[in-house]
Amino acid sequence: MIKPESIFENILFTTVRIEASLPNNSTSTGTGFVFNYVRNDKQYLFIVTNKHVIKNSIKGKLTFNQSDGEKPILGKVFTIDYSNFESQWIGHSQDDVDVAIMPFGPVYNELYSKGVQIFFRSVTLDLIPSDNLLREDIDAVEDIVFVGYPNDIYDRRNLLPVVRRGITATPVSIDFEGKPAFLIDASIFPGSSGSPVFLCNIGSYSPKGKGLIAGSRIFFLGVVASVFIRKDFNTIELIEIPTGKIPVVATTQRLDLGIVYKSIVIKELIEEFLKTRGEI
C-alpha cells in the first residue's frame, strides 16, 4: 500500500497507460495523464496525450489502479474500454501541434455512481507557469522529470509508471522554430508519447539570477511528442515517437533530444473545447 504524500509519489499517479487497437490488428501504446481544469469553482477532468497515439484507433483502453476511497490499491486495476476510440478525442486545430484531449469527467462520474472507485492524481491549472514567471524565474537550462511507459516498461504488478529525468535543451520561454514547443535533453523511447514533463526542484532551487533558495518547486511544462533521430548519411529528422514495437535499423540513432509541446497549449485547447459547449 502507498498513500501518496510527496511530490514524486503524487506525480506517479497522474499518468494512465493508453492502449489503442488499430485496423491492421496492431496495437498502439502510449502515455496519457489526467488534467483538472477549474473555472468558476467547476472542475473539468480531461485525459491528455498526443494525436499520433490515438490516430486511426478503432478501440481503446485506459487502465487505472482502483481505490479504497483514500489511497490506491496497488495491482487491483480497472480498465475502461472504448469503442470508436479516436472519435472520443479532440485534437489541436493545428495539424503540426501533436496534442489531444478527451473529456473524462462524465466517465469518472458514471463509474463513481456505480460504486467503482479509481485512483489518480491530476495535473492542475496552477502548475502551469505564467509568462512572467517563464521570463523572470525559469532559466534556459532547468532540471526536468517526465513520467510514462517507455518501451511499454512499467511495474505491471502494481501498475506504476517509470520516472525519467533530463534537462531543458532550449529555453521554455521561447517558441522553438515558431511552434509552441521547446526541446529537452533526455532519453525518449516508444511509449513515452504523451508523457507529462515537470520542472522539479527538491530541497533548493535557483531562480534566474536570484541566488539559491531553500525549498522545493514544481511546474508543469508540457507533453512529450517527438524525438530527433540521425539516419543514414548523417541526415537528422524529427519523427513522432513510435507507439508500437517496431524493428529499428542499426544505422538509426536517437539523439536524446525530444520536442515538448508547452502546457499552455493544453489550457488553450481545453478552453476552445469548453467554448464550443457554451461552458465559458
Secondary structure, 3 states (H helix, E strand, C coil): CCCCCCHHHHHHCCEEEEEEECCCCCEEEEEEEEEEEEECCEEEEEEEECHHHHCCCCEEEEEEEEECCCCEEEEEEEEEEEECHHHHCEECCCCCCCCEEEECHHHHHHHHHCCCCEECCCEEHHHCCCHHHHHHCCCCCCEEEEEECHHHCCECCCCECEEEEEEECCCCCCCHHHCCEEEEECCCCCCCCCCEEEEEECCEECCCCCCCEECCEEEEEEEEEEEEEECHHHCEEEEECCCCCCCCCCCCEEEEEEEEEEHHHHHHHHHHHHHHCCCC
